Amino acid sequence: ELSSQKKFDEIKKANQAAAKKLVEDQFSSSSEDDEEDAEVKQGKILAKTFTIYTSQTDGDASELERTRQYMNEAFQSGAMTCLICIASVKRNQAVWSCCGCFCIFHLVCIQKWAKDSLFLVSSPLTDDDFGKKDYPWPCPKCRFEYKRSETPSRYYCYCGKVENPTLDPWLVPHSCGQICEREFKPSCGHKCLLLCHPGPCPPCPKMVTTTCHCKKAKPVPRRCSAKEWSCRLPCGRTLLCGQHACENSCHTGDCQPCPRVSKQRCICGRQTAERLCASPQWQCDQVCGKPLPCGNHTCEQVCHAGPCGDCPRSGKRSCPCEKSKFTLPCTEDVPTCGDSCDKVLECGIHKCSQRCHRGPCEICRQEVEKQCRCGKHTKRMPCHKPYLCETKCTKIRDCQKHQCRRKCCSGNCPPCDQICGRTLGCRNHKCPSGCHRGSCNPCPETVDVKCNCGKTVIKVPCGRERTIKPPKCKQLCSRPPTCHHSTQEKHYCHFGRCPPCRQSCQKTLTCGHLCPVSCHDEALVKQTGLHQSAGPWEQPSEPAFIQTALPCPPCEVPIPVECLGQHEVSSLPCHSANPYSCKRLCGRLLDCQNHTCMKECHLVTKLNSSADGKKAGPECSQCEEECTKSRPSGCPHRCVLPCHPGDCPSCLQMLKIKCHCKLSVLYIECLKLTCADLKEKELLISCKNQCPKELPCGHRCKEICHSGSCPLNCSQKVKLRCVCKRLKKEIQCSKIQEGQVSLECDALCKEMKRKASEIKEAEAKAAIEEEKRRQQAELEAFENRLKGRRKNKRRKDEVEVEQSSWQKYKNLIMLPMFGVAVVMVAW
């Protein structure tokens, strides 16, 4: 499945690339120029190839049409196709040309074709001398047979002079550029004068002196290719009947049979009939009946010429078994000899056991052991009866497809009698040959591919007409214009509809201007709603397009127009050149003298001629907003009046605000608060209670409710301790924060610190001594292990007394306990 999907994706990409390339080639703007350059170059190459020939014929190139056709196919892309692989033959590929039909194949393809053809011929043969015979192989197109030794192995030019000819863009593809010099067919003693070329050589252009067919006229100079000519005089030669002369005009070859009718006798001379002079001898249906020399019998032959001969019963005659001979008169029959017949019967094995007899022998009735034809069964039966079993042959015939299926087959199965019937590569015809192995022969037919007008024609192999492009025709399209213009744009011959007319419409519109767009008399319009699907299973059809004439579009000539509100002047198309709204705000000053009209650009009626152009009119909106003038600093209330001109009245509302410490709510008249200075505002907003805020030291502020940060000079009394926490004293908090006062330790505090340090030193020394003792013990144990075996044996007898845990660690335990006791007593 993965490989199938991969192949499908590759084929899909290839088809998309081919479609893209086709679209680019079709709509390329420079394709026509490239084709014109290629045609000029091709014309120069053809003229160079025909130079020597046309100089011999005074410029007459009428006999070169067939050769010109082959050369045109060599230049045109896709016209020269290999019939074996059905692919185009390129300039740089090795090729081989058939000398019978001049068809060109890839060298590799024709070599494989010859090998496969020889294999198909040799596969059904079993004779021993196959290797000695040179079996032929046929051309794929004309079936011209070539010997095995003639299988091409190297790449030559058309004339066969140069091996592997180099690619030259100024020569015919696969040509060496030298004079052909191949002998003409039929041979006339002259050689071809063209440059190395594909296809057949043209007729010989040499001049020779020759007479007519009947030799009556004088010799005249003529072209070698047309040296046989007729003087148009009566032939006059005596016909085969010997009575009349040929009345036809001077002609080549033998005269035609005499067309006249005359009375002629049969061979025996008994009957007379009117017959053509061309066949004077004929036989009637009567028996001769003449008496033979014996006088007893008559001739029994049908109408014949000459004597009848002797009596067939005269002379020595044999008995029926041909063992005895008798000399008897012709009137007596030969008797039987009485001996056994002994003639070989039809079976070819046994002999007739009857006595000498007249007439045919009986059939062989002896019973023999017979084997069937396929050799699988045996049976005892009469010799004259054939024995065929019912077993059907299962061998595959030479086609390697069908079984033999004959009853009792001897093993030598006949060739397959079915028709191949496979569709050939052209997809137009089916293989008419008998069922065979391998691929079918390519279709030998050719198809004419014409342009639309039929004046340019190329021949391509059958099947290629669906993929090859029609030839480019340089004739101008002669179709009449289908739009309102008198003449259409000049373009070349083509298939399908003519391209849309690109000329300017130039029809007069209702506004008086001319339509400037391209011609729209034949526009393609998509049809919708034509077909309703029968159900969800029905696939949606492609949209249908119809060709119809569209009306001229609205006039687009720009005309200056002013907007309704007189804000701007814009150029509008002629079809919509009316006063318009520019979508801006109107912007005219309303009666309140504070706001402008917020409507979109609209028509405004001026009340009098001297009125200001920026003043609002009756169509403008009326101001319905509240007063938005700025209030005094600190006043959060709006003006109680609607939008009005002039200043706003004073605010008399009460303000609900919190004090500085945010604990109490105060009600103050808005006018007093907004008119007061900083000191008065400080007093008005204060609640007259102690400030609840905490100072950095952690105590509460002692000031009355105030704004801003609290003072830092805290007067609260706090306790101060020495470093060892033994002495204490009450001091003001602000002095401690400023670092002005400190409490030092006395002599007793210092003595207690000294004793504690001595205890710590004693503990450290005891730990160091214990560590040294442990290391010394490990060293002694290591030295003991290094001494000899004898000392080790002696030490084994000694009993080492191990110390207890209390004896080891009593010093380490008692010293800290003693130090702690001294400290407690001192405290």
C-alpha positions in Angstrom: 0.0 0.0 0.0 2.9 2.4 0.8 4.6 1.7 -2.5 1.3 2.2 -4.4 0.6 5.4 -2.6 4.2 6.6 -3.3 3.7 5.8 -7.1 0.4 7.6 -7.1 2.0 10.7 -5.5 4.8 10.6 -8.0 2.4 10.4 -11.0 0.3 13.1 -9.5 3.3 15.5 -9.2 4.4 14.6 -12.7 0.9 15.4 -14.1 0.7 18.7 -12.1 4.1 19.7 -13.4 3.1 18.8 -17.0 -0.2 20.8 -16.7 1.7 23.8 -15.3 4.2 23.6 -18.1 1.4 23.4 -20.6 -0.3 26.4 -19.2 3.0 28.4 -19.2 3.8 27.4 -22.7 0.3 28.3 -23.9 0.1 31.7 -22.3 3.7 32.8 -22.6 4.0 36.2 -24.2 7.3 35.3 -26.0 6.2 32.0 -27.4 5.2 33.4 -30.8 8.6 35.2 -31.2 10.5 32.0 -30.3 8.5 30.1 -32.8 9.2 32.7 -35.5 12.9 32.5 -34.8 12.8 28.7 -34.9 11.0 28.7 -38.2 13.5 31.1 -39.7 16.4 28.9 -38.5 14.6 25.8 -39.8 14.0 27.4 -43.2 17.7 28.3 -43.5 18.7 24.7 -42.7 16.3 23.2 -45.2 17.4 25.6 -48.0 21.1 24.7 -47.3 20.2 21.0 -47.4 18.4 21.3 -50.8 20.9 23.7 -52.4 22.7 21.2 -54.7 19.4 19.5 -55.8 17.6 22.8 -56.6 20.7 24.0 -58.6 20.3 20.9 -60.8 16.6 21.4 -61.3 16.7 25.2 -61.8 15.0 25.8 -58.5 12.2 23.3 -59.0 11.6 21.7 -55.5 8.2 20.1 -56.3 9.7 16.6 -56.0 11.0 17.2 -52.5 7.7 17.3 -50.7 8.0 13.8 -49.2 11.6 14.4 -48.1 10.6 17.8 -46.7 7.8 16.2 -44.7 10.4 13.9 -43.0 12.7 16.8 -42.3 9.9 18.9 -40.8 9.0 16.0 -38.5 12.7 15.9 -37.4 12.6 19.6 -36.4 9.2 19.6 -34.8 8.9 18.6 -31.1 7.0 15.4 -30.7 6.4 14.8 -34.4 9.2 12.2 -34.6 8.1 9.3 -32.4 9.7 5.9 -31.7 6.9 3.4 -32.4 8.4 0.9 -29.9 8.5 3.0 -26.7 6.0 5.6 -28.0 8.3 8.4 -26.9 9.6 11.5 -28.7 13.0 11.1 -30.4 15.4 13.9 -29.2 18.4 15.4 -31.0 21.0 13.9 -28.7 19.7 10.3 -28.7 21.2 7.5 -30.8 18.7 6.4 -33.5 18.3 3.9 -36.3 16.3 4.4 -39.6 14.5 1.6 -41.5 15.6 1.4 -45.1 12.1 0.3 -46.1 9.7 2.8 -44.5 12.4 5.3 -43.3 10.8 5.3 -39.8 13.2 6.3 -37.0 13.6 4.4 -33.8 15.8 4.7 -30.7 18.9 2.5 -31.2 18.3 0.8 -27.8 14.6 0.1 -28.6 15.3 -1.5 -32.1 18.1 -3.7 -30.6 15.7 -5.0 -27.9 13.0 -5.4 -30.6 15.3 -7.5 -32.8 16.4 -9.6 -29.8 12.8 -10.3 -28.7 11.7 -11.1 -32.3 14.4 -13.6 -32.7 13.6 -15.2 -29.3 9.9 -15.5 -30.3 10.9 -17.2 -33.5 13.3 -19.6 -31.9 11.2 -20.5 -28.8 8.8 -23.0 -30.4 11.5 -24.7 -32.5 13.3 -27.8 -31.3 15.4 -28.8 -34.3 19.1 -29.1 -33.8 20.2 -26.9 -36.6 18.6 -23.7 -35.3 21.9 -22.2 -34.5 23.0 -22.7 -38.1 20.0 -20.8 -39.6 19.9 -17.0 -39.9 16.3 -16.2 -38.9 15.1 -12.7 -39.9 13.5 -10.0 -37.7 10.9 -7.5 -39.0 10.7 -3.8 -38.9 8.0 -2.8 -36.4 6.2 -0.6 -38.9 6.6 -1.9 -42.5 7.6 -5.6 -41.5 10.6 -5.4 -43.8 12.8 -8.3 -42.8 16.4 -8.0 -41.8 18.9 -10.8 -41.1 20.3 -11.5 -37.7 23.6 -10.1 -38.8 22.0 -6.8 -39.8 20.9 -6.0 -36.2 22.2 -2.4 -35.6 24.9 -2.1 -33.0 26.2 1.4 -33.7 24.8 4.9 -34.2 25.3 6.3 -37.7 24.0 9.3 -39.5 21.3 8.9 -42.1 23.7 8.3 -45.0 25.8 5.9 -42.9 29.1 7.7 -43.4 29.8 9.1 -39.9 29.5 7.1 -36.7 28.1 9.0 -33.7 27.5 12.3 -35.6 28.0 15.4 -33.4 25.0 17.5 -32.5 25.0 20.7 -34.6 22.2 23.2 -34.2 22.6 24.3 -37.9 22.1 20.8 -39.3 19.2 18.4 -39.5 19.1 16.4 -36.3 21.2 13.1 -36.6 22.8 14.3 -39.8 26.5 14.5 -40.6 26.1 17.5 -43.0 27.9 15.8 -46.0 26.3 14.9 -49.4 24.1 11.8 -49.1 25.5 10.0 -52.2 23.2 7.0 -51.7 22.1 5.2 -54.9 18.6 6.0 -56.1 15.9 3.3 -55.9 15.2 1.9 -58.5 18.9 2.1 -59.4 19.7 4.4 -62.3 23.4 4.8 -61.9 23.3 8.2 -60.2 23.5 9.2 -56.5 21.5 11.5 -54.2 22.6 15.1 -54.3 21.0 16.3 -51.0 22.9 16.7 -47.8 22.6 13.8 -45.3 18.8 13.7 -44.7 16.1 11.5 -43.2 13.4 9.8 -45.3 13.6 8.6 -48.9 15.9 10.2 -51.5 14.0 12.5 -54.0 13.7 11.4 -57.7 16.9 11.7 -59.7 17.3 15.2 -61.2 19.9 14.3 -63.8 19.1 14.9 -67.5 19.3 11.9 -69.9 18.3 11.3 -73.6 15.7 8.5 -74.0 13.0 7.4 -76.4 9.4 6.4 -75.8 8.1 3.0 -74.9 7.2 2.0 -78.5 10.5 3.3 -79.9 8.7 5.2 -82.7 9.5 8.8 -81.5 12.9 10.4 -81.6 15.0 10.4 -78.4 14.5 13.6 -76.2 16.3 14.9 -73.1 14.4 14.2 -69.9 14.9 13.9 -66.2 16.4 10.6 -65.1 13.5 10.0 -62.7 11.0 10.5 -65.5 13.0 9.1 -68.5 10.2 6.7 -69.4 7.6 8.6 -71.5 4.8 7.9 -74.0 4.5 9.4 -77.4 0.7 8.9 -77.3 0.7 7.2 -80.7 -1.1 3.8 -81.2 1.1 0.9 -80.1 0.4 -1.4 -83.3 2.1 -4.5 -81.9 0.4 -7.9 -82.8 -1.6 -9.4 -79.8 -1.4 -13.0 -78.6 -4.5 -13.9 -80.6 -2.4 -13.3 -83.8 -5.3 -11.7 -85.6 -5.5 -8.1 -84.2 -3.1 -5.3 -83.3 -2.8 -3.3 -80.1 -4.9 -0.1 -80.4 -3.8 1.4 -77.0 -1.5 4.4 -77.0 2.3 4.0 -76.5 2.7 2.2 -73.2 5.2 0.3 -71.1 5.4 -3.5 -70.6 3.3 -6.1 -72.4 0.2 -5.3 -74.3 -3.2 -6.0 -72.7 -5.2 -9.1 -73.8 -7.3 -8.6 -77.0 -10.6 -7.2 -75.9 -12.5 -8.4 -79.1 -15.0 -11.3 -79.4 -15.0 -14.0 -82.2 -16.4 -17.4 -83.0 -14.1 -20.1 -81.9 -14.3 -24.0 -82.0 -13.5 -26.2 -79.0 -10.4 -28.4 -78.9 -12.3 -31.4 -80.4 -14.0 -29.2 -83.0 -17.6 -30.3 -82.3 -19.0 -27.1 -80.9 -18.6 -23.4 -81.9 -19.1 -20.4 -79.5 -18.4 -16.7 -79.4 -15.5 -16.1 -77.0 -12.8 -13.5 -76.2 -9.8 -13.5 -78.6 -7.6 -13.5 -75.5 -8.6 -17.1 -74.7 -8.9 -19.0 -78.0 -8.6 -22.6 -76.6 -11.5 -24.1 -74.7 -13.1 -27.5 -73.9 -16.6 -28.6 -74.3 -18.5 -31.0 -72.0 -18.9 -33.9 -74.5 -17.0 -37.2 -74.2 -14.8 -37.9 -77.2 -16.5 -41.3 -78.2 -14.1 -42.1 -81.0 -13.5 -45.9 -81.6 -10.2 -47.1 -80.3 -7.8 -49.2 -82.5 -9.1 -52.4 -80.9 -12.5 -51.8 -82.5 -14.3 -53.0 -79.4 -14.2 -49.8 -77.2 -14.6 -46.1 -77.7 -12.5 -43.2 -76.1 -13.9 -42.1 -72.8 -11.9 -38.9 -72.4 -13.6 -35.5 -72.4 -13.0 -33.1 -75.4 -9.3 -33.3 -76.1 -6.8 -32.6 -78.9 -4.6 -35.2 -80.7 -5.1 -39.0 -81.1 -7.1 -41.0 -78.5 -4.3 -43.6 -78.0 -4.4 -47.4 -77.5 -7.1 -49.3 -75.7 -6.3 -49.4 -72.0 -7.2 -53.2 -71.9 -4.7 -54.3 -74.4 -1.3 -56.0 -73.6 -0.4 -57.8 -70.4 -2.7 -57.2 -67.5 -2.3 -58.2 -63.9 -4.7 -59.8 -61.5 -6.2 -57.7 -58.7 -3.4 -58.8 -56.3 -0.8 -58.0 -59.0 1.0 -61.3 -58.4 0.1 -62.9 -61.8 0.0 -61.4 -65.3 -2.2 -62.6 -68.1 -2.3 -61.9 -71.9 -6.0 -61.8 -72.9 -8.2 -60.1 -75.5 -9.5 -56.7 -74.5 -13.0 -58.1 -74.4 -12.2 -60.5 -71.5 -11.7 -59.6 -67.9 -8.6 -60.7 -66.0 -9.4 -63.6 -63.7 -8.4 -63.9 -60.0 -5.3 -66.0 -59.4 -6.6 -67.7 -56.2 -3.6 -66.7 -54.1 -3.9 -64.6 -51.0 -4.3 -60.9 -51.5 -1.5 -59.8 -49.1 -2.0 -56.1 -49.8 -1.1 -53.8 -46.9 -4.3 -52.6 -45.3 -5.0 -49.0 -44.3 -3.6 -49.5 -40.9 -0.1 -50.0 -42.5 0.7 -53.0 -40.2 -1.4 -56.0 -41.3 -2.0 -57.5 -44.7 -5.3 -58.6 -46.4 -5.9 -62.3 -45.6 -8.6 -62.8 -48.3 -8.0 -64.5 -51.7 -7.2 -62.4 -54.7 -10.3 -60.3 -55.2 -11.6 -57.3 -57.1 -12.4 -54.0 -55.4 -10.9 -52.5 -52.3 -9.8 -54.7 -49.4 -11.8 -54.8 -46.2 -10.9 -52.8 -43.1 -8.5 -54.4 -40.6 -10.5 -56.3 -38.0 -7.6 -57.8 -35.9 -7.6 -57.0 -32.2 -4.4 -55.3 -31.0 -3.3 -53.6 -27.8 -3.6 -50.0 -28.6 -2.1 -47.0 -26.8 -4.0 -43.7 -26.9 -2.4 -40.7 -28.6 -1.3 -39.1 -25.4 0.2 -42.4 -24.1 -1.6 -42.4 -20.8 -4.0 -45.4 -21.4 -4.0 -48.7 -23.3 -6.9 -50.8 -24.6 -7.5 -54.0 -26.7 -9.6 -53.1 -29.7 -9.9 -53.6 -33.5 -7.0 -52.3 -35.4 -9.0 -50.1 -37.8 -10.5 -48.1 -34.9 -8.5 -45.2 -33.5 -8.2 -45.0 -29.7 -8.6 -41.6 -28.2 -9.0 -41.2 -24.4 -11.0 -38.5 -22.7 -8.1 -36.9 -20.9 -7.7 -33.2 -21.9 -4.2 -31.8 -22.4 -3.2 -29.3 -19.8 0.0 -28.0 -21.5 0.3 -24.4 -22.2 0.4 -23.5 -25.9 3.1 -21.5 -27.5 1.3 -18.2 -26.5 2.1 -19.1 -22.9 -1.4 -18.0 -21.9 -4.0 -20.7 -22.9 -4.1 -24.4 -22.3 -4.3 -26.9 -25.2 -7.5 -28.6 -23.9 -7.5 -31.1 -26.7 -8.7 -34.6 -25.9 -5.8 -37.2 -25.9 -3.2 -34.8 -27.2 0.1 -36.3 -28.4 2.2 -33.5 -26.8 2.8 -31.7 -30.0 0.1 -29.0 -29.2 -1.0 -27.0 -32.2 -0.4 -23.2 -32.2 -3.0 -21.1 -30.3 -5.9 -20.4 -32.6 -7.3 -17.5 -30.6 -7.0 -13.9 -31.6 -4.9 -11.6 -29.4 -7.3 -8.8 -29.4 -5.3 -6.6 -27.0 -5.6 -2.9 -27.4 -2.5 -1.5 -29.0 -0.5 1.3 -27.6 -2.4 3.7 -29.8 -5.6 3.0 -28.0 -7.5 3.0 -31.3 -6.9 -0.4 -32.8 -6.7 -4.0 -31.4 -4.0 -6.5 -32.2 -5.3 -8.7 -35.1 -2.6 -11.3 -34.8 -3.0 -14.7 -33.2 -2.4 -15.1 -29.5 1.3 -14.6 -28.9 3.9 -14.0 -26.3 5.4 -10.7 -25.4 4.2 -7.3 -26.4 2.1 -6.7 -29.5 3.6 -5.0 -32.5 3.2 -1.3 -32.6 0.3 0.1 -34.6 1.7 0.9 -38.1 -0.9 3.4 -39.0 -0.3 7.1 -39.3 -2.7 9.9 -38.6 -2.9 13.4 -40.0 -2.9 16.2 -37.4 -4.2 19.4 -39.0 -4.7 22.9 -37.9 -8.1 24.4 -37.8 -8.1 25.6 -41.4 -6.5 22.4 -42.7 -3.6 24.1 -44.6 -0.9 22.9 -42.2 -0.6 19.1 -41.8 1.8 16.8 -40.0 1.8 13.0 -39.9 2.1 11.3 -36.5 1.9 7.7 -35.5 -1.5 6.4 -34.5 -2.2 7.2 -30.9 -0.1 10.3 -30.7 -2.8 12.5 -32.1 -4.3 12.8 -28.6 -1.1 14.1 -27.0 0.6 16.1 -29.7 -0.2 19.7 -30.2 -1.8 20.7 -33.5 0.7 22.3 -35.9 1.2 26.0 -35.6 -0.5 27.6 -38.6 0.7 31.0 -39.8 -2.5 31.8 -41.7 -4.6 34.6 -40.3 -7.9 33.6 -38.8 -10.6 34.4 -41.4 -13.7 34.2 -39.2 -15.9 37.2 -39.2 -16.1 39.3 -36.0 -18.9 38.4 -33.6 -19.0 41.7 -31.7 -20.2 45.1 -32.9 -16.8 46.1 -34.3 -16.4 46.0 -38.1 -13.1 44.2 -38.0 -11.5 41.9 -35.4 -7.9 41.9 -34.2 -5.5 40.0 -36.4 -4.5 36.6 -35.0 -3.3 33.3 -36.4 -5.4 30.2 -37.2 -6.6 28.4 -34.1 -9.1 25.9 -32.7 -12.1 26.7 -30.6 -13.5 30.2 -30.1 -11.7 33.3 -31.2 -10.0 35.1 -28.3 -12.1 37.8 -26.7 -12.1 41.1 -28.5 -9.7 43.5 -26.8 -10.6 46.6 -28.7 -12.1 49.5 -26.9 -16.0 49.5 -26.8 -16.4 53.2 -27.9 -20.2 53.1 -27.5 -21.8 56.5 -26.6 -23.2 56.4 -23.1 -26.3 58.4 -21.9 -24.1 61.0 -20.3 -22.4 61.7 -23.7 -19.0 60.1 -23.0 -17.6 57.1 -24.9 -17.3 53.7 -23.2 -13.5 53.2 -22.6 -13.5 49.5 -21.5 -12.7 46.5 -23.6 -15.4 45.0 -25.8 -17.9 43.1 -23.7 -20.3 41.7 -26.4 -19.1 38.2 -25.7 -18.5 37.9 -22.0 -18.6 34.5 -20.2 -21.2 34.5 -17.4 -21.6 31.7 -14.8 -25.0 30.1 -14.7 -26.4 29.1 -11.3 -29.5 27.1 -10.2 -29.8 25.3 -13.6 -29.6 21.7 -12.1 -30.9 20.4 -8.8 -29.1 17.3 -7.6 -31.3 14.2 -7.2 -29.7 13.3 -3.9 -26.5 13.3 -1.8 -25.0 10.5 -4.0 -25.0 12.7 -7.1 -21.7 14.5 -7.7 -22.0 18.3 -8.2 -21.5 19.3 -11.8 -19.1 21.9 -12.9 -20.5 25.4 -13.2 -21.8 26.2 -16.7 -20.8 29.4 -18.5 -22.8 31.1 -21.2 -21.6 33.7 -23.6 -23.7 36.8 -23.5 -23.5 40.6 -24.1 -23.1 42.7 -21.0 -24.3 46.3 -20.8 -21.7 49.0 -20.7 -20.4 49.8 -17.2 -21.3 53.1 -15.6 -19.3 56.1 -16.8 -16.1 56.6 -14.8 -15.1 60.1 -16.1 -14.1 62.2 -13.0 -16.2 65.3 -12.3 -15.5 67.7 -9.4 -18.3 67.8 -6.8 -18.6 69.6 -3.4 -19.9 67.7 -0.4 -23.1 68.7 1.3 -21.4 70.3 4.3 -19.0 72.2 2.1 -16.0 70.6 3.7 -14.2 69.4 0.5 -14.3 69.1 -3.3 -13.7 65.6 -4.7 -13.6 64.1 -8.2 -16.4 61.6 -8.6 -17.3 59.2 -11.5 -19.8 60.7 -13.9 -22.5 58.1 -13.1 -22.4 59.1 -9.4 -21.6 62.9 -9.7 -24.2 64.1 -7.1 -23.8 66.1 -3.9 -22.6 63.6 -1.3 -21.8 63.3 2.4 -18.0 63.2 3.1 -18.8 61.2 6.4 -17.1 63.9 8.5 -18.7 65.5 11.4 -20.6 68.7 10.6 -18.6 70.8 13.1 -20.8 73.9 13.0 -21.0 75.9 16.3 -24.3 75.4 18.2 -26.3 78.0 20.0 -24.8 77.0 23.4 -21.4 78.3 22.1 -19.7 75.3 23.7 -20.3 72.4 21.3 -20.4 71.7 17.6 -22.9 69.7 15.5 -22.1 65.9 15.7 -24.1 64.8 12.7 -22.4 63.5 9.6 -21.9 65.9 6.8 -25.4 67.1 5.8 -27.2 69.9 3.9 -27.5 73.2 5.8 -29.9 76.0 4.9 -28.5 79.5 5.3 -30.9 81.9 7.0 -29.6 85.0 5.4 -26.8 85.9 2.9 -24.7 87.6 5.5 -24.7 84.7 8.0 -21.5 83.1 9.0 -20.7 79.9 7.0 -19.6 78.1 10.2 -22.8 78.8 12.2 -25.3 75.9 12.7 -28.5 75.9 10.7 -32.0 74.5 11.4 -30.9 71.0 10.1 -28.1 70.8 12.7 -28.7 69.0 16.0 -29.8 70.8 19.2 -27.4 70.7 22.2 -29.0 68.4 25.0 -25.9 67.8 27.0 -25.1 68.9 30.6 -22.7 71.7 31.4 -19.1 70.4 30.9 -17.3 73.6 32.0 -14.4 73.1 34.5 -15.3 73.4 38.2 -13.1 74.9 41.0 -10.2 72.8 42.2 -11.5 70.2 44.7 -15.2 70.5 43.7 -16.5 67.1 42.4 -20.0 68.3 41.5 -21.4 69.2 38.1 -23.1 72.4 37.2 -26.8 72.2 37.9 -27.7 74.1 34.8 -27.8 72.6 31.2 -25.1 73.6 28.7 -25.1 77.4 28.7 -22.8 80.3 27.8 -21.0 82.3 30.5 -19.7 81.2 34.0 -21.3 78.6 36.3 -22.9 79.5 39.7 -21.2 78.7 43.0 -21.5 75.1 44.5 -23.5 75.0 47.8 -23.6 71.1 48.2 -22.1 69.3 51.3 -19.0 67.1 50.9 -18.6 63.8 52.7 -14.9 63.3 53.4 -12.8 61.4 55.9 -10.3 63.0 58.3 -6.5 62.7 58.1 -6.5 59.5 60.1 -9.3 57.9 58.0 -11.3 57.0 61.1 -14.0 59.7 61.2 -16.4 61.0 58.5 -16.8 64.8 58.2 -19.5 66.8 56.4 -18.2 70.2 55.0 -19.8 72.7 52.6 -18.1 72.4 49.2 -17.7 76.2 48.8 -15.8 76.5 52.2 -13.4 73.7 51.3 -12.6 75.0 47.8 -12.1 78.6 49.0 -9.9 77.8 52.0 -6.1 77.9 52.1 -3.8 75.1 53.2 -3.9 75.8 56.9 -7.7 76.2 56.9 -8.1 72.9 55.0 -5.8 71.2 57.5 -8.0 72.3 60.4 -11.3 71.6 58.6 -10.3 68.0 57.7 -8.8 67.1 61.2 -11.1 65.1 63.6 -9.3 66.5 66.7 -8.5 63.0 68.1 -5.1 61.3 68.8 -3.3 60.0 65.7 -3.7 56.1 65.5 -0.6 55.5 63.4 2.5 53.6 64.6 6.0 55.0 64.7 9.0 53.0 63.4 9.9 52.1 66.9 6.5 50.4 67.4 4.8 53.0 69.7 1.6 55.0 68.9 1.9 58.7 67.7 1.0 61.1 70.5 -0.1 64.0 68.1 -3.6 65.2 67.2 -5.1 63.9 63.9 -2.9 65.4 61.2 -1.8 65.0 57.6 1.5 63.7 56.4 4.0 61.5 58.3 4.2 61.4 62.1 7.2 62.9 64.0 10.1 60.5 64.9 11.0 61.8 68.5 9.2 59.1 70.5 9.1 60.0 74.3 8.1 56.5 75.5 10.3 54.9 78.3 11.9 51.5 77.4 14.3 49.0 79.2 18.0 48.8 78.1 20.1 45.6 78.9 23.9 45.0 78.7 25.5 42.5 76.4 25.3 39.6 78.7 21.7 40.4 79.6 22.4 40.7 83.3 22.1 44.5 83.9 19.0 46.7 82.8 17.9 50.4 82.9 14.8 52.5 81.7 15.7 55.2 79.0 13.6 57.4 76.5 12.9 55.6 73.2 14.1 58.4 71.0 17.6 58.4 72.6 18.0 54.6 72.0 16.9 55.1 68.3 19.5 57.8 67.9 22.2 55.6 69.6 23.2 58.2 72.3 22.9 55.8 75.3 24.4 52.3 75.9 24.8 50.0 79.0 28.2 48.4 79.6 28.9 45.2 81.5 30.5 45.4 85.0 33.4 43.4 86.7 31.2 40.5 87.8 30.0 40.0 84.2 33.6 39.9 83.0 34.6 37.3 85.6 31.7 35.0 84.6 32.8 35.3 80.9 36.4 34.4 81.9 35.4 31.2 83.8 33.2 30.1 81.0 36.1 30.5 78.5 38.4 28.5 80.8 35.9 25.6 80.9 35.8 25.6 77.1 39.6 25.5 76.8 39.8 22.5 79.2 37.3 20.6 77.2 39.3 21.3 73.9 42.6 20.1 75.5 41.0 16.9 76.8 39.7 16.1 73.3 43.1 16.7 71.8 44.8 14.3 74.3 42.2 11.6 73.8 42.8 11.9 70.0 46.6 11.5 70.5 46.1 8.4 72.7 43.9 6.8 70.2 46.4 7.4 67.4 49.3 6.0 69.5 47.3 2.8 70.2 46.6 2.4 66.4 50.4 2.9 65.8 51.4 0.2 68.3 48.9 -2.3 66.8 50.3 -1.7 63.4 53.9 -2.3 64.6 52.9 -5.5 66.3 51.4 -6.8 63.1 54.7 -6.2 61.3 56.8 -8.4 63.6 57.5 -12.2 62.9 55.3 -15.3 63.5 57.2 -16.3 66.7 56.4 -13.0 68.4 52.8 -13.4 67.2 52.6 -16.9 68.8 54.1 -15.6 72.0 51.6 -12.8 72.2 48.8 -15.1 71.7 49.5 -16.8 75.0 49.5 -13.4 76.8 46.1 -12.2 77.9 45.5 -8.5 77.3 43.4 -6.8 79.9 40.9 -4.4 78.1 39.8 -1.2 79.8 36.2 -0.5 80.5 34.2 2.3 78.9 34.1 4.3 82.2 37.9 4.1 82.5 38.3 5.4 78.9 35.9 8.3 79.0 35.7 9.3 82.7 37.9 12.4 82.2 35.9 13.6 79.2 32.6 13.3 81.2 33.8 14.8 84.5 35.5 17.9 83.3 32.4 19.4 81.5 30.2 18.6 84.6 32.6 20.3 86.9 32.7 23.4 84.7 28.9 23.6 84.6 28.7 23.4 88.4 31.2 26.2 88.9 29.1 28.5 86.5 25.9 27.7 88.4 27.5 28.6 91.7 28.8 31.8 90.3 25.4 32.8 88.9 
